[in-house]
Amino acid sequence: MLRPAMSQIIREGESSYAFVVAVARHAREIADYWADNNMPMERKPVTAALDDFASGKVRVKDLVKEKDAN
């Protein structure tokens, strides 16, 4: 997937700071999942995380609220 601009991924009311934090957290989850299951990293975790956000699989507000509640 081509890299979309951040403005194309974040929704109204979401800050770019929250987006960066959410991408970093999701990338860590992806890297941990691959490591825990002894899977080879087919691509960089940040790229995989960005693809998830761009496709709508993961949303900024869901990930940030989920982690901040703990």
MODELLER restraints for C-alpha pairs under 7 A, 6 or more apart:
rsr = mdl.restraints
at = mdl.atoms
rsr.add(forms.Gaussian(group=physical.xy_distance, feature=features.Distance(at['CA:9:A'], at['CA:53:A']), mean=6.71, stdev=0.5))
rsr.add(forms.Gaussian(group=physical.xy_distance, feature=features.Distance(at['CA:9:A'], at['CA:54:A']), mean=5.51, stdev=0.5))
rsr.add(forms.Gaussian(group=physical.xy_distance, feature=features.Distance(at['CA:10:A'], at['CA:19:A']), mean=6.90, stdev=0.5))
rsr.add(forms.Gaussian(group=physical.xy_distance, feature=features.Distance(at['CA:18:A'], at['CA:60:A']), mean=6.93, stdev=0.5))
rsr.add(forms.Gaussian(group=physical.xy_distance, feature=features.Distance(at['CA:19:A'], at['CA:60:A']), mean=5.83, stdev=0.5))
rsr.add(forms.Gaussian(group=physical.xy_distance, feature=features.Distance(at['CA:22:A'], at['CA:60:A']), mean=5.78, stdev=0.5))
rsr.add(forms.Gaussian(group=physical.xy_distance, feature=features.Distance(at['CA:22:A'], at['CA:63:A']), mean=6.09, stdev=0.5))
rsr.add(forms.Gaussian(group=physical.xy_distance, feature=features.Distance(at['CA:22:A'], at['CA:64:A']), mean=5.84, stdev=0.5))
rsr.add(forms.Gaussian(group=physical.xy_distance, feature=features.Distance(at['CA:23:A'], at['CA:46:A']), mean=6.93, stdev=0.5))
rsr.add(forms.Gaussian(group=physical.xy_distance, feature=features.Distance(at['CA:23:A'], at['CA:49:A']), mean=5.90, stdev=0.5))
rsr.add(forms.Gaussian(group=physical.xy_distance, feature=features.Distance(at['CA:23:A'], at['CA:50:A']), mean=6.53, stdev=0.5))
rsr.add(forms.Gaussian(group=physical.xy_distance, feature=features.Distance(at['CA:24:A'], at['CA:46:A']), mean=6.95, stdev=0.5))
rsr.add(forms.Gaussian(group=physical.xy_distance, feature=features.Distance(at['CA:26:A'], at['CA:49:A']), mean=5.83, stdev=0.5))
rsr.add(forms.Gaussian(group=physical.xy_distance, feature=features.Distance(at['CA:27:A'], at['CA:45:A']), mean=4.83, stdev=0.5))
rsr.add(forms.Gaussian(group=physical.xy_distance, feature=features.Distance(at['CA:27:A'], at['CA:46:A']), mean=4.99, stdev=0.5))
rsr.add(forms.Gaussian(group=physical.xy_distance, feature=features.Distance(at['CA:27:A'], at['CA:49:A']), mean=5.18, stdev=0.5))
rsr.add(forms.Gaussian(group=physical.xy_distance, feature=features.Distance(at['CA:30:A'], at['CA:45:A']), mean=6.02, stdev=0.5))
rsr.add(forms.Gaussian(group=physical.xy_distance, feature=features.Distance(at['CA:31:A'], at['CA:45:A']), mean=5.77, stdev=0.5))
rsr.add(forms.Gaussian(group=physical.xy_distance, feature=features.Distance(at['CA:34:A'], at['CA:40:A']), mean=6.79, stdev=0.5))
rsr.add(forms.Gaussian(group=physical.xy_distance, feature=features.Distance(at['CA:34:A'], at['CA:41:A']), mean=6.74, stdev=0.5))
rsr.add(forms.Gaussian(group=physical.xy_distance, feature=features.Distance(at['CA:52:A'], at['CA:58:A']), mean=5.68, stdev=0.5))
rsr.add(forms.Gaussian(group=physical.xy_distance, feature=features.Distance(at['CA:53:A'], at['CA:59:A']), mean=6.09, stdev=0.5))
